[in-house]
Amino acid sequence: MEVDLTKSASCSDNPVTRILNLLSEGIEEIIVIVRKDTVPFDFARLVATKKGYEVEKLEEAETIIKLRFKKK
């Protein structure tokens, strides 16, 4: 599953909230595209660890990062 969270429409569509909800669903692998200033990699790693996932950077541009969350 790949989700682009670079364009949030409202506060209920917050990228951090969306990532937490996706990880809570227990999906085996999720690829997420986010703005680095919204979801820094260290924060993503902390959230992933707490939810039983590993996270890795797939791509990184100036302001955007593509992350893969994979269940441990």
Helices and strands as residue ranges (DSSP letters): E 2-4, G 11-13, H 15-24, E 29-35, H 41-50, E 53-60, E 64-71
